Amino acid sequence: EFLNPASVFNIHVKGFLSTLTGEKREGNKYYYQLELTPENQASDFTKIVIKIDKAEMQLSSADFYSNDGNIYGIKIKQLNTDIDLPDSFFVFNATEYRDIEIIDFR
C-alpha cells in the first residue's frame, strides 16, 4: 500500500506525525521538506521524507525508509492537474480486453 504512487498524495492524513524539517534547494528549485513518522511503532517504515515544490505547492518526491534498512523512492517528474477527462475514462470496458478473465468479487 505504501508504495502505491497514488497513496503518496494522502499518506500524511492518518497514522503519521509530520514535522517540517526545513527547506532545500536543488538546482533552481526550492522545496519544503517534511518528515513523517508513523504513530504505530509496528509500521514497516521508520520514516517517510517528502519534498513539496514551493512554487507549485505540489508533491515532488517521497522516500520511504523501511525497518530493514532499505529506502524506496517515488519521484514525480510531471503532474498535470488541469486535465478535462470524460467520465468514460474512469469506466472499465471489458470489450476492450477480450483476452483476460474478469473475476467480480461483489
GINOR-V71137 format. One record per backbone hydrogen bond with DSSP energy under -0.5 kcal/mol. NH is the residue of the N-H (numbers start at 1). CO is the residue of the C=O. If there is no record, write none. Layout:
# GINOR-V71137
<<NH CO> <NH CO>>
This chain:
# GINOR-V71137
<<4 1> <5 3> <7 4> <8 4> <8 5> <9 6> <10 7> <11 7> <13 10> <14 11> <17 37> <19 35> <21 19> <21 33> <22 33> <24 31> <26 29> <29 26> <31 24> <32 52> <33 22> <34 32> <34 50> <35 19> <36 34> <36 48> <37 17> <37 35> <39 15> <40 15> <41 39> <43 40> <46 65> <47 65> <48 36> <49 63> <50 34> <50 48> <51 61> <52 32> <53 58> <54 30> <57 53> <58 53> <60 51> <61 51> <62 74> <63 49> <64 72> <65 47> <65 63> <66 64> <66 70> <67 44> <69 66> <72 64> <74 62> <76 60> <77 75> <81 79> <85 83> <89 86> <90 87> <91 88> <94 92> <96 93> <97 94> <100 97> <102 100> <103 101> <104 102> <105 103>>
